[in-house]
Amino acid sequence: MNLDKLTTEKRNEKTMHLDEMSMEEILVLMNYEDQTVPKCVEKEIPQIKKVADAITTAFQNGGRLIYIGAGTSGRLGILDAAECVPTFGTSSEKVVGLIAGGMSAMTAAVEGAEDSEELANSDLKDLKLTNKDIVIGITASGRTPYVVGGLKYAKEIGATTASISCNKNAIISTYATISIEIEVGPEILTGSTRLKSGTAQKLVLNMLSTVSMIGIGKIYKNLMVDVQPTNEKLVERSKRIIMQATDCTYEEASGSFENANRDVKLAIVMLLTNLGMDEAKDRLKQAKGFVRKTL
């Protein structure tokens, strides 16, 4: 295995004496290096848009978004998938994160798991992958066998494939319908891709899930109208969203929230259209979930 050509494995010339720097010097340098990441992501926006379009299409056709990765990359995929449930009201099956070694690898390394292409095949088979789904492989190096195996299997099934890596001309790009390659440069701590590379991947995942959810009607104006009120804070946020979307009072928002069986989007449509719950539901269904199209 030759890692010499990977930017993510190169030494950072600015940190050759990292162990001799003061704590403040290290923190200032880390902050400086981190500020370069968004600019690197910006260069890949055309590719990010293509992937977001593909995710939206998959959703519209009844497919799923499946992230697959190992180590930090896998954990970031699972984090993004988990956050889609409360933020956008999706089911836990709509956006799925897979990590080499299974969920136990979220908190501890599972030796050798990332080196197995077959393990990825098995994990995707367990999900009953179909050609309606989109599989996004995430790996900083761009060569992790588990991710490569997952993309290979997804292509065989006919699913759309995409990749996110932090090296140019990454191996996984050859197995992806659309590839995103964010070259952030050497880490301050050589090879520690949980740093700039991890930050870049998180930024891209934020963009992909948010934009694709907007594309299927999960947002009205800039409000999370499909938020799930699963705790006291989110109940209050739900009422606030209803107020902001309709310019109603807190009392009106609370009443509509309860009348709509705590469905924020439905409560908003009821208030904006002066329709009863059943009629508002029908209007939303005809609008395919887009609040603006019900008006």
N, C-alpha and C positions, 0 to 999 in steps of 0.2 A: 504494500500500500504506500503510494507516494503522496504525501501531503504538502510537499514543498511548493507546489504551484497554487495552493489555495490561499487567497488573501486572508481568510479567517484564521490561518495558522501562522501567518508571518509575524515577526516581531515589530513592535511599534518603536520607531527611532526616538520618539519623545520620552519613552519610559525605560530606557536601558538601565537607569539607576533608580528604579522605582523604590527599591528597598532602602535607599539612602535619603529619599525625600521626606520632608516633614508631612504630617497629616494634612495640614492646610494646603500644601503644594499639590498633594495627590488629589484632594477634593476639587481644587480649582481646575486641575488638568482633566479629571474625569468629567466635570461639568462642561469644559470646553469641547472635549471629544463628543459628548452626548449631543451638543448643539449642532453637530455636523450631520446627525442622522436624518432629521426631516428633509434636508436638502437632497440627500441621497434617495429618499423615498419619492420626493417630488419628480425626479427623473423617470420614475417608473409609473407615473400616473396613467399614461396611455394603456399600459398593460394591466394595471389595476382595474381600469374601467372595463376592459374586455372581460376580466374575470367576474366583476360585479354584474355585468350584463348576463353572463352565463349562469350565475347563481340565480338571478331573477327569473330567467327563463326556466330553469330547473324547478323553482318553486311554483311558477305558473302552470307547469305541466304535472304537478303533483309529486315532484322529486324532492330529494333531500340534499342538504349540504353536509358533507362528511370531511372533517379534517383528520389527517393522519400524520403522526410525527413521533419522534423519540426524544427523550430527555426534555430540556427546556422547550424545544419546539412543540413537542407533544403536549406538554403542560399548558402552553399558551393556547393551543387549539381547543383543549378541553375547557379552559377558562372562558374563552369567547363563546363556545357553545352553551355553557352553563348560564352565562349572562343573558343569552337571548330569551330564555324562558320568562324571567320576571320583567325584562325590559320591553319585549315585543309581544308577549303573550303566545309565543310558539309552544308547541309540544316539545318534550325532551327528545322526541324521535325526529323532529324536523331538522335540527342542527345537532350533529353528533361529533364528538371528538374521540379519536382513537390514539392510544399511546403504546409504544412497544413495551411489552411486559404487563399490560393491563393496568387497572386502576391502582394497584399497589405501587406502580412506578411513579405515581404522582408525588409520593413523599420519600421514596427510596429507590436507589438504582437497582435495576434488575439485570444482572450480568448477562451479556450476550444477546439480549432480546433485540437490540437494534441491528444486529448483524444477520437477522433471519428474514429473508424474503418470504419464506413459507408462512411465517407467523402472521404477516400482514394479509396474505391470502386467506388464512383461516379466520382472522378477525373480520374481514369484509364479507366472507361467506356467512358468518354468524349474523351479520346485519341484513342478509339477503339483498345484497347490492343489485340494483337494476340499471338499465340504460337511461332511466329518467333522472338518476342521481348525478351529482357532481362531486368528485373527490379531489381535495386539495392537499398535496403533499408539502409538508413544512420541514425544512432542514437547513440549518445555517451553512453547513459544508456543501450541501447539494449532492451528496453521494451516499447518504445513509441507506444501507441495503433494505431495511424494513420499509422505508418510504418508497424506494425504487420498486420493490416487490408489490406494494399496494397500488402504485400507478400502473404497473404492468397488468395486474389483474383487472383493474378498473377499465383499462383500454380493451381488454379481451371481452369484457361484458358489454362494452359499448357505452359506458358512462363517460361523461365529459371529464377531462382531467386538467388540473392546473397545478402549478408548483410555486413555492416561495422559497428562495434561497438567498444567500448573502455572498455568492461568488459568481462571477461571469462565466458563461459557457459551462454551467453546472450539468452534471450527469443527469439529474432528474428532469432537466428542461427537455431532454430528448424524449421523455416519456409523457410529457404534458402537452395537451392541446394548446394551452396558453401558459407562458412562463413569466414569473416576476423575479428579477435578479437585482437585489439591492446590495451593491458593493459598498459597505460602510468603512472598509479599511481595517487594518490590524487593531486588535483590542489592546487596551493599556496593559492588561494581564494576558500574556500570549496564549491564544487558543481558548480563552474563557468567553465563549459565544453567548453566555447569558447576559452579557453587557450590551454593547452597541448592536450586535446582531439580534439579540432578544428584543431590544427596544424597537428596532426596525420592523421585526415580525409583528410585534404587538400593534404598532401603528397601522400596518397594512391590514391586519385582521379587524381592527376597529373600523377601518374604512369599508372593507368588504361586507361585513355583516350589517353595518348601519345603512349603507347605500342600497343594498339589496332589499332590506326591510322597508325602506322608503318606497322602493320600486313595486312592492306588493301591497301598499296601502296601510302600513303599520304606523304611519306618522300623519298628523294633521297640523299644518303650519310647521312649527318646530316642537310639537308636543308628542309625548309618548302615549298615544291614545289607546294602545292595547296593553298598557302596564297592568300587571296582576297585583291586586291589593292583598298581599299575603301577610302583611303585618301592619301594626298601628301606623308606622311612618308612611307606608305605601297607601293606606286608606286615606290619610290626610293629603298625600301628594295627588291621589286620584281626584279628590274633591277640588283641589287647587287647579288641576288640569282642566276640569270641567268648567270652572270659573273663567280661566284664561281663554278657553276656546269659545265660550259663549257670552262672555261679559255679564254673567249672572251673579247673584249674591251667593254667599256661603250657604245660606239656608236653602236656596233654590238648588244649588249644586248637591247638597246633602240629600234632599228629597228625590231629585232625579236619579242620583246614584243608587239609592235604595229601590226606587221604582223600576230601575233597569237591572235589578238583581246584581248590583255592583259591577256591571259591565260599563266601563268608562266610555268606550266608543259609542255604545248604544245610547247612553245617557246624553251624550253630546248631540247625537243626531236627533233624539227626541226633543231636546230643547231648541235646536236650530230650525227644525222643520215643523214643530208643534204637532208631531204625530204621536200616536200611542205606541206602546212597545212593539206590538206585533207588526204594525205598519212600518215602523222604523226598521225593524229587522228585515222586512222584505225589501225596503229601499236600500239598505246596506248590502244585502245579498245581490241585488241588481247592479249595484255600484262596485261589486267585487271587493268590498271592504274599504273603499276609498271614501272618507267622510266628505271631501270636497265635491265628489260626484253625486252626492245625495241632495245637494242644495239646488 
